[in-house]
């Protein structure tokens, strides 16, 4: 059974529908890239998957034992978040909050998981550094480590490379691809169609009409025409 099934979803908030006819499936080990113009409903979809918004209509089904609180989430950073006055270790460990239940403290296993996540992201040596003193690329690695503390099997990433220079962007994409190869299912919102075609196994293109299919099917469809990296570009 698929980890996530969306069947003819309509998405919205505050009484306004922003997207409709959204249907796709995410299998264990997939790398799904969600692309489309601003306002097409990409972030609304992600918030719906996280349970922060309720679908206007249609079905959203979690299968194979997946629960919403087992999904790691890396949101778009705000200016306030970039200036957060906490240590790297504290930020990463906060990703274990969903594992604590009613406990007001982190146990040994959760502290070990945070340490392992920092090691995995190559930031173990930064654990005592103040988060707001880090570069943009280092901050994204910290937030990925934090998301890994929450993720059992699935990571949702909302524009993870926004504002990063090309070298750091390539490094972060490589890290995300390795996480996928290591067994983490990835759902990533991106404006970068070229990256979607390069890295994703499947693409969900949200527009006036919704496309969902494999990377190869997306390239053949021409759905990315007119977008950066679309037909006439890297496609």
C-alpha positions as CSV (number, residue, x, y, z in Angstrom):
1,X,0.0,0.0,0.0
2,X,1.2,3.5,-0.8
3,X,2.6,5.7,2.0
4,X,0.5,8.6,0.9
5,X,-2.5,8.7,-1.5
6,X,-4.2,11.9,-2.6
7,X,-7.4,11.3,-4.6
8,X,-9.0,14.3,-6.3
9,X,-8.1,16.7,-3.5
10,X,-9.3,20.3,-3.3
11,X,-7.0,22.4,-1.1
12,X,-7.6,25.8,0.5
13,X,-7.8,27.9,3.7
14,X,-10.0,30.7,5.1
15,X,-12.8,29.5,2.9
16,X,-10.8,29.9,-0.3
17,X,-10.0,27.0,-2.6
18,X,-6.5,27.4,-4.1
19,X,-6.1,24.1,-5.9
20,X,-8.4,21.3,-7.1
21,X,-8.1,17.9,-8.8
22,X,-4.9,17.0,-7.1
23,X,-4.2,13.3,-7.3
24,X,-1.0,11.4,-6.7
25,X,0.6,8.5,-4.8
26,X,3.8,8.3,-2.9
27,X,5.4,4.9,-2.5
28,X,8.1,4.0,0.0
29,X,11.5,5.3,-1.3
30,X,10.1,7.8,-3.8
31,X,11.5,11.2,-4.4
32,X,8.6,13.4,-5.4
33,X,9.3,17.0,-6.5
34,X,6.3,19.4,-6.4
35,X,6.6,22.3,-8.8
36,X,4.5,25.1,-10.1
37,X,4.1,28.8,-10.1
38,X,3.5,30.9,-6.9
39,X,-0.1,30.6,-5.7
40,X,-0.6,27.2,-7.3
41,X,-1.2,25.5,-3.9
42,X,2.2,23.8,-3.3
43,X,2.7,25.0,0.3
44,X,-1.1,24.6,1.0
45,X,-0.7,20.9,-0.1
46,X,2.3,20.4,2.2
47,X,0.4,22.0,5.2
48,X,-2.5,19.6,4.4
49,X,-0.2,16.6,4.4
50,X,1.1,17.7,7.8
51,X,-2.4,18.0,9.2
52,X,-2.2,21.8,9.6
53,X,-5.0,22.3,7.1
54,X,-8.1,20.2,6.3
55,X,-8.8,19.2,2.7
56,X,-11.7,21.1,1.2
57,X,-12.8,17.8,-0.5
58,X,-11.3,14.6,-1.8
59,X,-9.4,11.9,0.1
60,X,-6.0,12.0,1.8
61,X,-4.9,8.5,3.0
62,X,-1.8,7.5,4.9
63,X,-0.9,3.8,4.4
64,X,1.6,1.2,5.4
65,X,1.4,2.3,9.0
66,X,2.6,5.9,8.4
67,X,1.4,8.5,10.8
68,X,1.5,12.3,10.4
69,X,3.7,12.8,13.5
70,X,6.3,10.5,11.9
71,X,6.9,13.0,9.0
72,X,9.9,15.3,9.2
73,X,9.3,18.9,7.9
74,X,11.8,21.5,6.8
75,X,9.7,24.7,6.2
76,X,10.8,27.8,4.3
77,X,12.9,30.0,6.6
78,X,11.8,33.4,7.7
79,X,14.1,36.3,8.8
80,X,13.0,35.7,12.4
81,X,14.0,32.0,12.2
82,X,17.4,32.8,10.7
83,X,18.1,35.0,13.8
84,X,17.0,32.3,16.3
85,X,19.3,32.7,19.5
86,X,19.8,29.0,20.3
87,X,22.7,26.6,19.9
88,X,22.8,24.2,17.0
89,X,22.4,21.2,19.4
90,X,19.3,22.7,20.9
91,X,17.7,23.4,17.5
92,X,18.4,19.9,16.3
93,X,17.2,18.3,19.5
94,X,13.9,20.2,19.3
95,X,13.0,17.9,16.4
96,X,12.5,15.1,18.9
97,X,9.6,16.9,20.6
98,X,7.0,14.7,18.8
99,X,8.7,11.6,20.3
100,X,8.5,12.9,23.9
101,X,4.8,12.5,24.4
102,X,4.0,14.0,27.8
103,X,7.6,13.9,29.0
104,X,8.9,17.4,29.8
105,X,12.5,16.3,28.9
106,X,14.5,14.5,26.3
107,X,15.7,11.0,27.1
108,X,19.1,9.4,26.2
109,X,17.8,7.8,23.0
110,X,16.5,11.2,21.7
111,X,19.8,12.9,22.5
112,X,21.7,10.2,20.7
113,X,19.4,10.5,17.7
114,X,20.1,14.3,17.6
115,X,23.8,13.6,17.8
116,X,23.5,11.0,15.0
117,X,21.5,13.4,12.8
118,X,24.1,16.2,13.2
119,X,26.9,13.7,12.3
120,X,24.9,12.6,9.3
121,X,24.6,16.3,8.1
122,X,28.3,17.0,8.8
123,X,27.6,19.6,11.5
124,X,28.6,17.6,14.7
125,X,31.4,20.1,15.3
126,X,28.9,23.0,15.3
127,X,26.7,21.7,18.2
128,X,27.7,24.4,20.6
129,X,27.7,27.3,18.0
130,X,24.8,29.8,18.0
131,X,22.4,29.0,15.2
132,X,22.1,32.6,14.1
133,X,25.9,32.9,13.6
134,X,25.9,30.2,10.9
135,X,25.9,30.7,7.1
136,X,22.7,30.0,5.2
137,X,24.0,26.6,4.0
138,X,25.0,25.6,7.5
139,X,21.6,26.7,8.8
140,X,19.8,24.5,6.3
141,X,21.9,21.5,7.3
142,X,20.9,22.2,10.9
143,X,17.2,22.3,10.0
144,X,17.6,19.1,8.0
145,X,19.1,17.4,11.0
146,X,16.2,18.7,13.1
147,X,13.7,17.3,10.5
148,X,15.5,13.9,10.6
149,X,14.9,13.7,14.3
150,X,11.1,13.8,13.6
151,X,11.2,11.7,10.5
152,X,10.8,7.9,10.7
153,X,10.4,7.5,6.9
154,X,9.3,10.7,5.2
155,X,10.8,14.2,4.8
156,X,8.8,17.2,3.5
157,X,11.0,20.0,2.3
158,X,9.7,23.4,1.3
159,X,12.0,25.2,-1.0
160,X,15.2,24.0,0.8
161,X,17.7,25.8,-1.4
162,X,16.1,29.2,-1.6
163,X,18.7,32.0,-1.2
164,X,21.7,29.7,-1.3
165,X,24.6,30.1,-3.7
166,X,25.1,27.5,-6.5
167,X,27.8,25.6,-4.7
168,X,25.9,25.3,-1.5
169,X,22.7,24.4,-3.5
170,X,24.5,21.6,-5.2
171,X,25.8,20.3,-1.9
172,X,22.4,20.4,-0.3
173,X,20.8,18.6,-3.3
174,X,23.5,15.9,-3.0
175,X,22.7,15.5,0.7
176,X,19.0,15.1,0.0
177,X,19.6,12.6,-2.7
178,X,21.8,10.5,-0.3
179,X,19.0,10.6,2.3
180,X,16.7,9.2,-0.4
181,X,19.1,6.5,-1.3
182,X,19.4,5.6,2.4
183,X,15.7,4.9,2.5
184,X,14.0,8.2,3.3
185,X,11.0,9.1,1.2
186,X,11.4,12.7,0.0
187,X,8.6,15.2,-0.9
188,X,10.2,18.5,-2.0
189,X,8.6,21.8,-3.1
190,X,10.7,23.6,-5.6
191,X,10.6,26.3,-8.3
192,X,13.5,24.6,-9.9
193,X,12.1,22.3,-12.7
194,X,15.7,21.5,-13.8
195,X,16.5,20.1,-10.3
196,X,13.2,18.2,-10.3
197,X,14.1,16.5,-13.6
198,X,17.7,15.8,-12.4
199,X,16.9,14.4,-8.9
200,X,13.3,13.3,-8.5
201,X,11.8,9.9,-9.3
202,X,8.3,11.5,-9.7
203,X,7.0,15.0,-10.4
204,X,3.8,16.7,-9.3
205,X,3.2,19.8,-11.4
206,X,0.5,22.0,-10.0
207,X,-1.0,24.5,-12.4
208,X,-4.4,25.0,-14.0
209,X,-4.2,21.4,-14.8
210,X,-2.3,19.0,-12.5
211,X,0.3,16.6,-13.8
212,X,1.6,13.6,-11.8
213,X,4.0,11.0,-13.2
214,X,7.5,9.7,-13.3
215,X,10.4,12.0,-14.2
216,X,10.5,10.4,-17.7
217,X,6.8,10.9,-18.2
218,X,7.1,14.6,-17.1
219,X,9.9,15.3,-19.6
220,X,7.8,13.8,-22.4
221,X,4.6,15.6,-21.3
222,X,5.9,19.2,-21.8
223,X,4.2,20.2,-18.6
224,X,7.3,22.1,-17.6
225,X,7.3,24.3,-20.7
226,X,7.8,28.0,-19.9
227,X,9.3,27.3,-16.5
228,X,13.0,27.7,-15.5
229,X,14.6,24.5,-16.8
230,X,11.5,23.6,-18.8
231,X,11.3,22.8,-22.5
232,X,13.7,25.1,-24.3
233,X,16.0,24.8,-21.2
234,X,17.4,21.8,-19.4
235,X,14.4,19.5,-20.2
